[in-house]
Amino acid sequence: MPFTRRQVLTLTGASLPLSLLTWWPRRETPPVAGIEAG
């Protein structure tokens, strides 16, 4: 069953802050720094 536009926007809006919260404390770790240095 395909998502509706509202469901997609809700999921995206909810996942962005969550991913940012999980990423932010680890942004100083070598693997993340290595990925950013690319």
Biopython code that builds the backbone (N, CA, C, O; Angstrom):
import numpy as np
from Bio.PDB.StructureBuilder import StructureBuilder

atoms = [
    (1, "MET", "N", (0.846, -1.196, 0.000)),
    (1, "MET", "CA", (0.000, 0.000, 0.000)),
    (1, "MET", "C", (0.889, 1.256, 0.000)),
    (1, "MET", "O", (1.661, 1.460, 0.937)),
    (2, "PRO", "N", (0.790, 2.070, -1.007)),
    (2, "PRO", "CA", (1.687, 3.232, -1.135)),
    (2, "PRO", "C", (1.393, 4.297, -0.083)),
    (2, "PRO", "O", (0.262, 4.458, 0.376)),
    (3, "PHE", "N", (2.440, 5.007, 0.277)),
    (3, "PHE", "CA", (2.273, 6.087, 1.245)),
    (3, "PHE", "C", (1.560, 7.266, 0.598)),
    (3, "PHE", "O", (1.694, 7.514, -0.600)),
    (4, "THR", "N", (0.808, 7.978, 1.410)),
    (4, "THR", "CA", (0.226, 9.225, 0.913)),
    (4, "THR", "C", (1.250, 10.335, 1.083)),
    (4, "THR", "O", (2.237, 10.185, 1.804)),
    (5, "ARG", "N", (1.002, 11.450, 0.410)),
    (5, "ARG", "CA", (1.952, 12.571, 0.501)),
    (5, "ARG", "C", (2.113, 13.041, 1.947)),
    (5, "ARG", "O", (3.211, 13.387, 2.384)),
    (6, "ARG", "N", (1.005, 13.047, 2.676)),
    (6, "ARG", "CA", (1.064, 13.502, 4.069)),
    (6, "ARG", "C", (1.900, 12.553, 4.915)),
    (6, "ARG", "O", (2.661, 12.993, 5.777)),
    (7, "GLN", "N", (1.761, 11.239, 4.672)),
    (7, "GLN", "CA", (2.541, 10.271, 5.442)),
    (7, "GLN", "C", (4.029, 10.427, 5.155)),
    (7, "GLN", "O", (4.859, 10.338, 6.059)),
    (8, "VAL", "N", (4.358, 10.663, 3.879)),
    (8, "VAL", "CA", (5.763, 10.828, 3.509)),
    (8, "VAL", "C", (6.342, 12.067, 4.188)),
    (8, "VAL", "O", (7.449, 12.030, 4.726)),
    (9, "LEU", "N", (5.587, 13.162, 4.159)),
    (9, "LEU", "CA", (6.067, 14.393, 4.790)),
    (9, "LEU", "C", (6.219, 14.212, 6.294)),
    (9, "LEU", "O", (7.167, 14.721, 6.893)),
    (10, "THR", "N", (5.281, 13.482, 6.907)),
    (10, "THR", "CA", (5.354, 13.255, 8.348)),
    (10, "THR", "C", (6.562, 12.401, 8.702)),
    (10, "THR", "O", (7.289, 12.696, 9.650)),
    (11, "LEU", "N", (6.770, 11.329, 7.923)),
    (11, "LEU", "CA", (7.913, 10.456, 8.184)),
    (11, "LEU", "C", (9.217, 11.204, 7.991)),
    (11, "LEU", "O", (10.139, 11.067, 8.795)),
    (12, "THR", "N", (9.301, 11.996, 6.930)),
    (12, "THR", "CA", (10.522, 12.756, 6.667)),
    (12, "THR", "C", (10.758, 13.784, 7.767)),
    (12, "THR", "O", (11.877, 13.931, 8.259)),
    (13, "GLY", "N", (9.706, 14.490, 8.146)),
    (13, "GLY", "CA", (9.829, 15.509, 9.182)),
    (13, "GLY", "C", (10.217, 14.918, 10.526)),
    (13, "GLY", "O", (10.888, 15.575, 11.322)),
    (14, "ALA", "N", (9.798, 13.673, 10.789)),
    (14, "ALA", "CA", (10.118, 13.034, 12.058)),
    (14, "ALA", "C", (11.504, 12.402, 12.031)),
    (14, "ALA", "O", (12.193, 12.365, 13.051)),
    (15, "SER", "N", (11.915, 11.903, 10.863)),
    (15, "SER", "CA", (13.187, 11.186, 10.783)),
    (15, "SER", "C", (14.377, 12.134, 10.738)),
    (15, "SER", "O", (15.456, 11.798, 11.224)),
    (16, "LEU", "N", (14.188, 13.320, 10.154)),
    (16, "LEU", "CA", (15.311, 14.260, 10.064)),
    (16, "LEU", "C", (15.829, 14.681, 11.435)),
    (16, "LEU", "O", (17.031, 14.571, 11.674)),
    (17, "PRO", "N", (14.971, 15.162, 12.357)),
    (17, "PRO", "CA", (15.480, 15.525, 13.688)),
    (17, "PRO", "C", (16.053, 14.331, 14.437)),
    (17, "PRO", "O", (17.039, 14.471, 15.161)),
    (18, "LEU", "N", (15.443, 13.150, 14.272)),
    (18, "LEU", "CA", (15.944, 11.968, 14.966)),
    (18, "LEU", "C", (17.337, 11.601, 14.475)),
    (18, "LEU", "O", (18.224, 11.304, 15.276)),
    (19, "SER", "N", (17.532, 11.619, 13.154)),
    (19, "SER", "CA", (18.845, 11.282, 12.609)),
    (19, "SER", "C", (19.872, 12.325, 13.028)),
    (19, "SER", "O", (21.029, 11.993, 13.282)),
    (20, "LEU", "N", (19.452, 13.583, 13.099)),
    (20, "LEU", "CA", (20.367, 14.644, 13.517)),
    (20, "LEU", "C", (20.754, 14.463, 14.980)),
    (20, "LEU", "O", (21.914, 14.657, 15.341)),
    (21, "LEU", "N", (19.790, 14.091, 15.826)),
    (21, "LEU", "CA", (20.080, 13.882, 17.245)),
    (21, "LEU", "C", (21.025, 12.706, 17.442)),
    (21, "LEU", "O", (21.891, 12.751, 18.315)),
    (22, "THR", "N", (20.870, 11.655, 16.647)),
    (22, "THR", "CA", (21.743, 10.490, 16.793)),
    (22, "THR", "C", (23.120, 10.767, 16.212)),
    (22, "THR", "O", (24.112, 10.201, 16.670)),
    (23, "TRP", "N", (23.189, 11.645, 15.192)),
    (23, "TRP", "CA", (24.468, 11.925, 14.544)),
    (23, "TRP", "C", (25.268, 12.970, 15.306)),
    (23, "TRP", "O", (26.491, 12.867, 15.397)),
    (24, "TRP", "N", (24.589, 13.983, 15.858)),
    (24, "TRP", "CA", (25.261, 15.132, 16.461)),
    (24, "TRP", "C", (26.285, 14.749, 17.541)),
    (24, "TRP", "O", (27.411, 15.244, 17.488)),
    (25, "PRO", "N", (25.944, 13.880, 18.530)),
    (25, "PRO", "CA", (26.925, 13.545, 19.573)),
    (25, "PRO", "C", (28.135, 12.801, 19.023)),
    (25, "PRO", "O", (29.192, 12.790, 19.654)),
    (26, "ARG", "N", (27.996, 12.177, 17.851)),
    (26, "ARG", "CA", (29.082, 11.345, 17.318)),
    (26, "ARG", "C", (29.842, 12.059, 16.208)),
    (26, "ARG", "O", (30.659, 11.431, 15.535)),
    (27, "ARG", "N", (29.601, 13.349, 15.993)),
    (27, "ARG", "CA", (30.181, 14.041, 14.851)),
    (27, "ARG", "C", (31.691, 14.218, 14.993)),
    (27, "ARG", "O", (32.375, 14.496, 14.008)),
    (28, "GLU", "N", (32.219, 14.059, 16.216)),
    (28, "GLU", "CA", (33.652, 14.243, 16.436)),
    (28, "GLU", "C", (34.426, 12.933, 16.322)),
    (28, "GLU", "O", (35.652, 12.924, 16.441)),
    (29, "THR", "N", (33.725, 11.836, 16.094)),
    (29, "THR", "CA", (34.408, 10.543, 16.030)),
    (29, "THR", "C", (35.162, 10.404, 14.711)),
    (29, "THR", "O", (34.728, 10.955, 13.700)),
    (30, "PRO", "N", (36.282, 9.678, 14.699)),
    (30, "PRO", "CA", (37.107, 9.545, 13.493)),
    (30, "PRO", "C", (36.350, 9.060, 12.262)),
    (30, "PRO", "O", (36.557, 9.619, 11.185)),
    (31, "PRO", "N", (35.466, 8.032, 12.360)),
    (31, "PRO", "CA", (34.763, 7.566, 11.153)),
    (31, "PRO", "C", (33.934, 8.674, 10.511)),
    (31, "PRO", "O", (33.941, 8.818, 9.288)),
    (32, "VAL", "N", (33.227, 9.448, 11.311)),
    (32, "VAL", "CA", (32.402, 10.525, 10.766)),
    (32, "VAL", "C", (33.290, 11.594, 10.153)),
    (32, "VAL", "O", (32.994, 12.111, 9.076)),
    (33, "ALA", "N", (34.392, 11.931, 10.846)),
    (33, "ALA", "CA", (35.311, 12.946, 10.339)),
    (33, "ALA", "C", (35.929, 12.464, 9.031)),
    (33, "ALA", "O", (36.145, 13.251, 8.110)),
    (34, "GLY", "N", (36.211, 11.162, 8.957)),
    (34, "GLY", "CA", (36.790, 10.612, 7.736)),
    (34, "GLY", "C", (35.815, 10.688, 6.580)),
    (34, "GLY", "O", (36.212, 10.965, 5.448)),
    (35, "ILE", "N", (34.531, 10.443, 6.858)),
    (35, "ILE", "CA", (33.514, 10.515, 5.804)),
    (35, "ILE", "C", (33.361, 11.961, 5.342)),
    (35, "ILE", "O", (33.228, 12.222, 4.146)),
    (36, "GLU", "N", (33.381, 12.898, 6.287)),
    (36, "GLU", "CA", (33.235, 14.307, 5.928)),
    (36, "GLU", "C", (34.429, 14.775, 5.107)),
    (36, "GLU", "O", (34.279, 15.572, 4.182)),
    (37, "ALA", "N", (35.632, 14.270, 5.453)),
    (37, "ALA", "CA", (36.835, 14.662, 4.714)),
    (37, "ALA", "C", (36.775, 14.109, 3.296)),
    (37, "ALA", "O", (37.308, 14.700, 2.358)),
    (38, "GLY", "N", (36.114, 12.963, 3.161)),
    (38, "GLY", "CA", (35.810, 12.374, 1.880)),
    (38, "GLY", "C", (36.986, 12.131, 0.988)),
    (38, "GLY", "O", (36.823, 11.632, -0.126)),
]
sb = StructureBuilder()
sb.init_structure("model")
sb.init_model(0)
sb.init_chain("A")
sb.init_seg("    ")
for serial, (resi, resn, name, xyz) in enumerate(atoms, 1):
    if name == "N":
        sb.init_residue(resn, " ", resi, " ")
    sb.init_atom(name, np.array(xyz, "f"), 0.0, 1.0, " ", f" {name:<3s}", serial, name[0])
structure = sb.get_structure()
